[in-house]
Amino acid sequence: MTNKLLQLVIGLLPILMVLGNSMLIPILPSIEADLHLNSSWSGFILSSFTIPAAVVIPFVGMLSDRFGRIRLIIVSLWIMILGSVLCVVSGEVNETVSLFMIGRGLQGVGAAGTTPLAMALIGDIFQGQERSRMLGSLEVFNGIGKVVAPLTGATLAILVHWNHAFWVFPVLCVVILIGLRETVETKEGYHKADKKNMYSILISKGRLLFPLYAVGGIGLFLLFGILFFLSYHIENTFHIDGFFKGFTFIFPLGAMTISSYWCGGRLKADEEQGWTYMKCGLLMMSVPFGFLIFFSSLGFLMFFITISFGGLGLMLPVINTFITGSVSENERGFIVSIYGAVRFGGVALGPIAYNLWKDDVLVMYLITFAFSLLNLMLFILVSKRREGVFRPEIQ
């Protein structure tokens, strides 16, 4: 099969993770009404997916180093199918809140084997510029998922009962399982993961890996936090809801998707080029956030966050390439999964933090700018220490 088909199959894995929460947002009121829950349960419905995923991700990475990426991806997909079926069943019978929450938890456990293992699998299969291109396309699929997920949820809420919307997950899982069978050799050998070697890698490369983990995690923390605020701001200040509110997200998320695609296609066998793209991306993120302190109307907000998210899309493929290429195949799952856990932590914490900060917009913008400056400082720190340590196998 062609690389394009494999690219599509692997790209569906991060979409599964994005759908896990974003698709549910439009149907939360229906879920709460049918399960007799008050609105305070919305956070629990979402966190019952994110918390298990964040906790399990590092363990899935270590197991994938021992038993193989494809085996762990397949197991993760079947766990997600089981969790989704439980969510469907919970909508058919009465008094099934516990069944629904168990289903959501299993979905989260299954999601732990999607995006991080997709990154590690790309690192195993591809080399050189092709690896960078594929990692860039992974961020493109991630961005597409963020745009499509709420629209999918809203559409399904109109067409079917809320619990039948969960059939989307098994359908996608089956498509991925069939696609993996057709595109990737599933008979992987067993590796004996050397824990001492993993710890030595963290010690020797931690001064470079940890700042990159932080830059990616903070970037996604700001992304999801600002998107949460934008949703709140548009609905409560301008009374725009439904499709038109969803349409406004296309601009910043579209900018991130396009820049990720552009960067992934041009990140060649030159490590310095990667550092240059990352520096430009961080500047594109931080400078507009600084301007928001002084110019905060809706028009300026949309303009500046579109530029900022374009910068985020420019730097994420570089970070992915550096991290996946910094270690050998036998340790890649563990190292990449730590990054996946940090990213997912940023995704989960962003809306929570911005919900606390949104009442004082000026303070919120100051904090946002401070975090973007922190990312710049981390980049300066890591770029001064990079000589001879990162060799992302893009020769």
C-alpha positions in Angstrom: 0.0 0.0 0.0 1.1 3.5 -0.6 2.4 5.9 2.0 -0.6 8.1 1.5 -2.9 5.3 2.7 -0.7 4.7 5.7 -0.6 8.4 6.4 -4.4 8.4 6.5 -4.6 5.4 8.7 -2.1 6.8 11.3 -3.7 10.2 11.0 -7.0 8.8 12.2 -5.4 7.9 15.6 -5.1 11.5 16.9 -8.6 12.3 15.5 -9.9 9.6 17.9 -8.3 11.4 20.8 -9.7 14.8 19.8 -13.2 13.3 19.3 -13.1 11.9 22.8 -13.9 15.3 24.4 -14.6 17.8 21.6 -17.4 15.9 20.0 -19.2 15.6 23.3 -19.4 19.3 24.1 -22.5 20.0 21.9 -24.4 17.0 23.3 -23.5 17.5 27.0 -26.9 19.0 27.8 -28.7 15.9 26.4 -26.5 13.6 28.3 -27.1 15.4 31.6 -30.8 15.5 31.0 -31.2 11.8 30.2 -28.9 10.7 33.0 -30.5 13.1 35.5 -27.3 15.1 36.2 -26.9 18.7 36.9 -24.6 21.0 34.9 -21.7 20.6 37.4 -21.3 17.1 36.0 -20.0 18.4 32.6 -16.5 18.7 33.9 -16.6 15.1 35.3 -17.9 13.8 32.0 -14.9 15.4 30.2 -12.3 14.6 32.9 -13.4 11.0 33.1 -11.8 10.7 29.7 -8.8 13.0 30.0 -7.5 11.9 33.4 -7.2 8.1 32.7 -5.6 8.9 29.3 -3.0 11.2 30.9 -2.2 8.6 33.6 -1.9 5.6 31.3 0.0 7.2 28.4 3.5 6.6 29.8 2.8 3.0 30.7 1.4 2.4 27.2 4.7 3.8 25.8 6.8 1.5 27.9 4.7 -1.5 27.0 5.0 -0.6 23.3 8.8 -0.7 23.6 8.5 -4.2 25.0 5.7 -5.7 22.9 5.6 -3.5 19.8 3.6 -0.4 18.7 1.0 -2.2 16.6 0.1 -4.7 19.3 -0.5 -1.9 21.8 -2.4 0.2 19.3 -4.7 -2.7 18.5 -5.3 -3.4 22.2 -6.0 0.3 22.8 -8.5 0.4 19.9 -10.4 -2.6 21.3 -10.5 -1.0 24.7 -12.0 2.2 23.2 -14.5 0.1 21.3 -15.6 -1.6 24.6 -15.8 1.8 26.4 -17.9 3.3 23.5 -20.3 0.3 23.5 -20.8 0.8 27.3 -21.6 4.5 26.7 -24.2 3.5 24.0 -25.8 0.9 26.3 -26.0 3.5 29.2 -28.4 5.6 27.1 -30.8 2.7 26.5 -31.5 1.7 30.2 -32.2 3.7 33.3 -30.0 4.5 36.3 -26.7 3.9 34.3 -24.6 6.9 35.3 -21.9 4.5 36.7 -22.0 2.5 33.4 -21.6 5.6 31.4 -18.6 6.9 33.5 -16.9 3.5 33.3 -17.3 3.6 29.5 -15.8 7.1 29.4 -12.9 5.9 31.5 -12.2 3.0 29.2 -12.4 5.3 26.3 -9.7 7.4 27.9 -7.5 4.3 28.6 -7.9 3.4 24.9 -7.1 6.9 23.8 -3.7 6.7 25.5 -2.5 4.4 22.7 -3.5 6.7 19.9 -1.5 10.0 19.3 1.7 9.1 21.3 2.0 5.6 19.6 1.2 7.2 16.3 4.2 9.5 16.7 6.5 6.6 17.8 5.3 4.4 15.0 6.2 7.1 12.4 9.6 7.4 14.0 10.1 3.6 13.6 8.9 3.3 10.0 10.2 6.5 8.4 13.5 8.2 8.2 14.8 11.6 7.0 12.6 14.2 5.4 9.8 11.6 5.1 9.6 11.3 8.9 9.4 15.0 9.3 6.6 15.2 6.7 4.6 12.4 8.3 5.0 14.0 11.8 3.8 17.3 10.3 0.8 15.6 8.8 0.0 14.2 12.2 -0.5 17.7 13.5 -2.6 18.5 10.4 -4.9 15.6 11.3 -4.9 16.9 14.9 -6.0 20.3 13.7 -8.7 18.9 11.4 -10.0 16.8 14.3 -10.3 20.0 16.5 -12.4 21.7 13.7 -14.5 18.7 12.8 -15.2 17.2 16.2 -17.7 19.9 17.6 -19.5 20.1 14.2 -19.8 16.3 14.2 -21.2 16.3 17.7 -23.7 19.1 16.9 -24.9 17.3 13.8 -25.3 13.9 15.5 -27.2 15.6 18.3 -29.8 16.7 15.7 -29.9 13.4 13.8 -29.8 10.7 16.5 -30.1 10.2 20.2 -27.0 11.3 22.1 -25.8 7.7 23.0 -25.8 6.7 19.3 -23.2 9.4 18.6 -20.7 7.1 20.4 -20.9 4.7 17.5 -18.5 7.0 15.7 -15.7 5.7 17.9 -16.1 1.9 17.0 -16.6 2.7 13.4 -13.3 4.7 13.3 -11.5 2.1 15.3 -12.6 -0.7 12.9 -11.4 1.4 10.0 -8.0 1.9 11.6 -7.7 -1.8 12.5 -8.4 -2.8 8.9 -6.1 -0.1 7.6 -3.2 -1.2 9.9 -3.6 -4.8 8.7 -3.3 -3.6 5.1 -0.5 -1.2 5.5 1.8 -2.2 8.4 3.4 -5.5 9.2 1.8 -6.5 12.5 4.2 -9.4 13.4 6.6 -7.3 15.4 9.3 -8.9 17.5 9.5 -8.7 21.3 12.1 -6.3 22.7 13.5 -6.5 26.2 13.2 -2.9 27.4 16.2 -1.9 29.4 15.0 0.3 32.3 18.5 1.4 33.2 19.0 2.5 29.6 15.8 4.5 29.7 16.9 6.3 32.9 20.3 7.0 31.4 18.6 8.5 28.3 16.5 10.8 30.5 19.6 11.8 32.5 21.8 12.4 29.4 19.2 14.1 27.2 16.8 15.3 29.8 18.3 18.8 29.8 17.1 19.0 26.2 14.0 16.7 26.2 12.3 18.3 29.3 12.4 21.9 27.9 10.9 20.6 24.6 8.3 18.7 26.5 7.4 21.9 28.4 7.3 24.0 25.2 4.9 21.6 23.5 2.7 21.2 26.7 2.5 25.0 27.3 1.7 25.6 23.7 -1.3 23.3 23.8 -2.3 24.6 27.3 -2.5 28.1 25.7 -4.3 26.8 22.6 -7.1 25.1 24.5 -7.3 27.8 27.2 -7.7 30.6 24.6 -10.2 28.5 22.6 -12.3 28.0 25.8 -12.2 31.7 26.5 -13.1 32.5 22.9 -16.1 30.2 23.0 -17.2 31.8 26.3 -16.5 35.4 25.1 -18.4 35.0 21.8 -21.5 33.4 23.4 -21.8 35.7 26.4 -20.6 39.0 25.0 -22.0 38.8 21.4 -24.7 36.2 21.9 -23.4 34.1 19.0 -24.0 30.4 19.4 -24.3 27.2 17.3 -22.9 27.0 13.8 -21.6 30.6 13.7 -19.7 30.2 16.9 -18.1 27.0 15.6 -17.2 28.8 12.4 -15.0 31.3 14.2 -12.7 28.5 15.4 -11.9 27.7 11.8 -9.6 30.7 11.5 -7.1 30.0 14.3 -7.3 26.2 14.0 -7.0 26.5 10.2 -3.9 28.6 10.5 -2.4 26.0 12.8 -3.2 23.2 10.4 -1.9 25.0 7.4 1.4 25.9 9.0 1.9 22.4 10.4 1.4 21.0 6.8 3.8 23.6 5.4 6.5 23.0 8.1 6.3 19.2 7.8 6.8 19.3 4.1 9.8 21.6 4.3 11.7 20.3 7.3 14.6 18.7 5.6 17.9 17.1 6.6 19.1 20.2 8.3 18.8 20.4 12.1 19.5 24.1 12.1 16.5 24.6 9.8 14.3 23.0 12.5 15.6 25.3 15.2 14.9 28.3 12.9 11.3 27.2 12.3 10.8 26.6 16.0 12.2 30.1 16.8 9.9 31.7 14.3 6.9 29.8 15.6 7.6 30.9 19.2 7.9 34.5 18.2 4.7 34.3 16.2 3.0 33.0 19.3 4.4 35.4 21.9 4.3 38.8 20.1 0.6 38.7 19.3 -0.3 37.6 22.8 1.6 40.7 24.0 -0.4 43.0 21.7 -3.7 41.5 23.1 -2.9 43.3 26.4 -3.5 46.6 24.6 -5.9 45.6 21.8 -8.5 43.2 22.9 -11.6 43.8 20.7 -13.1 40.7 19.0 -11.5 41.6 15.7 -8.0 42.0 17.2 -8.5 38.9 19.3 -9.3 36.8 16.2 -6.4 38.3 14.2 -3.8 37.9 16.9 -4.8 34.3 18.0 -4.8 33.3 14.3 -1.2 34.4 14.0 -0.3 32.8 17.3 -1.8 29.4 16.5 -0.1 29.6 13.1 3.2 29.9 15.1 2.2 26.9 17.2 1.6 24.9 14.1 5.0 25.8 12.8 6.9 24.6 15.9 5.0 21.4 16.8 6.3 19.3 13.8 9.8 20.4 14.8 9.4 19.3 18.4 7.8 16.0 17.2 10.8 15.3 14.9 13.4 16.1 17.5 11.8 14.0 20.2 11.0 10.9 18.1 14.5 11.0 16.4 16.5 11.6 19.6 16.4 7.9 20.7 16.5 4.4 19.2 13.4 2.3 18.4 13.6 0.3 21.6 13.2 3.4 23.8 11.1 5.6 21.5 7.7 4.6 22.9 8.6 5.6 26.5 10.3 8.9 25.5 7.5 9.9 23.1 4.8 8.9 25.5 6.1 11.1 28.3 5.8 14.0 25.7 2.2 12.7 24.9 1.3 12.8 28.6 2.6 16.4 28.9 0.7 17.5 25.8 -2.5 15.9 27.1 -2.0 17.5 30.5 -1.8 20.9 28.7 -5.0 20.1 26.8 -6.8 19.1 30.0 -5.6 22.0 32.2 -6.0 24.8 29.7 -9.8 25.2 29.9 -9.7 24.7 33.7 -7.2 27.5 34.2 -8.8 29.9 31.7 -12.2 29.3 33.4 -10.7 30.8 36.6 -9.0 33.7 34.8 -11.7 34.7 32.3 -13.5 37.2 34.7 -10.5 39.5 34.6 -9.5 39.7 30.9 -6.5 42.0 31.3 -5.0 39.7 33.9 -5.7 36.7 31.7 -3.9 38.3 28.8 -0.9 39.1 31.0 -0.7 35.6 32.2 -1.0 34.3 28.6 1.8 36.6 27.5 3.9 35.5 30.5 3.5 31.8 29.5 4.5 32.6 25.9 7.6 34.4 27.3 8.4 31.3 29.4 8.3 29.2 26.2 10.8 31.6 24.6 13.1 31.4 27.6 12.9 27.6 27.5 13.8 27.7 23.8 16.8 29.9 24.5 17.9 27.5 27.2 17.6 24.4 25.0 19.1 25.9 21.9 22.3 26.8 23.8 22.7 23.2 24.9 21.8 21.4 21.7 25.2 20.9 20.1 25.9 17.2 19.4 23.0 15.9 21.4 20.0 16.0 19.2 20.5 14.1 16.0 17.0 13.5 14.8 18.0 10.8 12.2 17.0 13.1 9.3 20.3 12.6 7.5 
